[in-house]
Structure formats: structure tokens, C-alpha cells
């Protein structure tokens, strides 16, 4: 059977990762969380005092950027893929609000994006990959056979993120989550390097009022249609 590349882009807290994991699991494809890679860089700058008073020490980051080792490894404890940074499993650390607040400091940096895009393209070289992020269909895999663009109303996304964090035991209030979502949307869509935009050939899915299962069925129908067409070529 022909294997394809599936690119999923969209705003934060739109369920991109949930959908990508569902599709990858159903199809037997490799799932790659590109956002986790940017979060790993953000964690590094936080832990190594490369952020002072909300300002990134870009010169300091440039000195170590080439040496940052970011990869994904299977975690036998969870049965899922985990993000590793410099030989250490950081899957839990990168999901907190502290890292979320600093992602927008590192994600606009052209040198960071260039490094991670190169890694992402290498991961997907053999196809059979589902990757989600902000620039997957426009920059990382512009020739992906399936491109999906996820969106939802901001208040819906904020509530989802808030409940997700509370379930993990995080001490967070809804107002701070709303503020973080709004700031990330602004940063994602206005940054100079690879801003979040919908690819011209992407199919948009607004999941404000549908369940994760309904979203999966809708996306899977799109993928199966493309696979059938590719199989006939």
C-alpha cells in the first residue's frame, strides 16, 4: 500500500496532536509532534538562564543551538513516543505553563526554525508520517498529500487547555490560559519567520462544536479518499 505524508496545522489547543495520534495509530504511521520540539528549546532556555526579564538571550542560544539534540523515543511506561532533549526524557516538563509562556520567545527565531524544520523533514523522509504544528503544510512538507488546518473559537480552545492542565494537577487559572492562547495566536500569525497560515490546498476543520471522535471520522474520510486516489495512480 502506498504511504503518504499527512500535515496538520492550526492554532494552539485545537486538538491537532489528538487527531494526529489517532490517524497515526489507525494507519500504522509515525507520529511527530513538531510543537514538542519548540517546547524542548524553550525548556532549555528556561533551565539555562537564557531568559531574563522576559527577554531571550539570543546570542547565548545561538552559541549552543547546533549542539541541542532533540529526538523522539518510545516510552515503555506510557506506551507512547516521548520527547528527549540532550539524552533526557522531558515529555512532562515541556507541557507546563512555564514552558508555554516561553515558546513564543524561541519559535520566531529564524535559526531555531531552520534547525527544527531540517530535523522534521529528515523524520518524514520515508513518508508514512503524520506531523502537526504551525508550518507543516506550508514549510516542512509543502508537497504533503493531505493537509488539514484545524481551528476553533478562542474561548473553546481556552477551556480545553484549562481543563487539560487541571487534570494534570497544574495550578492555573482560566484567565491566564485565555491570555496565553491570545498571545500565542498573535505571535504565531505575525512572526516574520514562517507564520501560521492556511496552505492554499489545505482542508479546514472547525472543531468548536464537534467531538474528538467526530473530528477523527471526518479527517479519516479525507485521508482514505486520498489514499484510494494515490493507489490508482
N, C-alpha and C positions, 0 to 999 in steps of 0.2 A: 504494500500500500504506500502511495506517495505521502511523504511527510511535509508539512508546511510550517510557516512561521506565523504566529499569532501575536499581534501587537495591541496592547490595551493601554490607552492613555485616558487622562481625565483629572478632575480636581481631587484634592485630598478628601479622604473619608467618603469616597463614592463606592466603596466595595470592590475596587479594582483587584486587590490581592485575593479576596474571597473568590471572585469569579475566575481569576487566572488559575488558582489552585484547583478549583472544580474542573475546569476544562482540561488542565494538565493531567489530573488524576483519571478523568474519564477516557482521555485519548492515549494515556501512557506517554505523555510528553514530559519534557523537563520544564520545571517552573523556575523562573528567575525574577527575584524581587529587586528591580533596579533602585527603588527608593531606599531599600535597606543599605545599599552601597553608599549613598549620600549620607544616610544616618550614621554609618560607620565612620565616615570622615568627620562628621560633626562631633561624634563621641570622642574621637582622637583630639580634636582641638580643645574640647572642654577639659578632658583629662590632662592635657599637657599645657594648660595655661596659655593657649594661643588666642583666647578671647579675653579682652579687658574692657570693662565698662560697655559691653555690648558691641565692641568693635573687634573685627577679626585681624589678627596679626598675619596678614597675607604673606609678608616676606618670610616669616617663620614657617608658615605652612609650605611655601614653595621649596624650602630647604629640605623638607622631609617627604614631600608628596611622592616622588618617584619610588621611595622605599616602602610606602604603605602597601601591605599585602592584604587584599580583600578577596575573599572567596566564599563559596558555599559548600558545606559538608553535611552529610546525613547525620542527624542526631538520634541515636538509638533510644534515648529516653522519651522523646516525643514522637518518633517515627517520621519526623519532617526534616526538611532542609533548614539548616541554621547558618546564620551569617558569622563569619570568622574574620577577625581583624588581627593581623600580625601574630597568627598562631593561637588566638584565643577566641572562644565562643562568646560573642557579645549579643546574641539574639535578644536576650531580655533587656539588657542595658539600653539598646538603641530604640526601644519602644516607648520610653517615658517622655513626659512633657519637657524635661530639661533638654533632651536631645531635639525634640520637636521645635523648641524655641530657637535652636541654633542651626537647624538645617538650612534655613534661608540665608545664613551668612556664608555657607560654603557652596551651596548649589548654583549661585550665579557666577562663580569664579570660572572663567574660561578654561584655565589649566586643569581644574578639577573635573570639569565636564569632559574635556578631551581625554583624560586618563580613563575615566569610567566608561565613556562611550566605547573606547577601544577594547576594554575588557568585556563589555556587554556584547559587542559584535563577535568577539572570539568565542564567547559562551554559545552563541547562536549559530555558529558556522555550519554545523551539521544539520540544521533545521530540526523539526520536531520539538520546537521550543515555544513556550508561552511566556511572554515578558510584559510586565506592567510598569508604568511610570508616567512621565510627563512629555517625553520627546521620542518615544519608541517608534511610533509610526511615521514621524516626520524626520528624525535624525538617525536613530540607531538602526532601524530596519525600514527604510523608505520603500522597499520593494516587498514588504510582507504581504502574503496572500490574503490575510484577514486583518483588518484594522478596525478596532472598536474604540469609541470615545464615550467615556462614562461621565454622567453629570447627575446632579440632584440639587434641590433647593438648599441654600446655605444653612437654614435653620434645621433641616432634616439631617444634614451631614454633621452639624454640631452636636445634635442629640445622640447620634450614633457613636460619635467619638467619645462623648462624655460617658455614656453607658459602658463602652468598651474599657475605658480607663478605670471606671469604678469597679467593674468586675475583676480587674487585675489588682484591686486594692489600692489604687493610686489616690492620694489626697488632692483632689482637684475640684474646682467649682465650674459651673456651666459658663459663666461669664468669661472666664479665662480661655475656655475652649473655643467659644464664639470668636473671641479676639484673635486667637491663634489661627483659626480657619481663615478669617478675613485677611490677616496679614500674609498667610501663605498663598492665598488666591492672588493677592496683589503682586507679591514677589514672583510667583510662577508665571503670570501673564505679562509682566512688564520688564523682566530681566533682559539684558542685551544679548546674552548667550542662550540660544535655543529655548525661547519662551514657550509656554504651554499654548499650543494652538491645535485645532482640529484639522487633521490631514484632509485634503480635498476628497479623498476616496474612502474616508472612514465612515462607519455606520454609527450613528449616535444612539445611545440608550440612556434614557432618563429613568432612573430607578427610584425617584422620590416616593412613588405610590405603588411599588410592586415588591414582592418578597425576593429574597436571595434565590430561592428555587425558581421562581418565575423568570428572573433575570437569566439564570443559567440555561433554562429551556430556550429562551429567546436567542441567546448567544450561540448555543449549541446548534440550533437550526441553521444559523448563518454559517457556522463552520462546516457543518455536514454538506450544505449546499455547495460550498467552495470545494471541498474535498471530492465531491462527486464530479464536479466540472473538471478539476485537475486530473482526475483519474481517466477522463475521456480524452484528454489531450495527448 
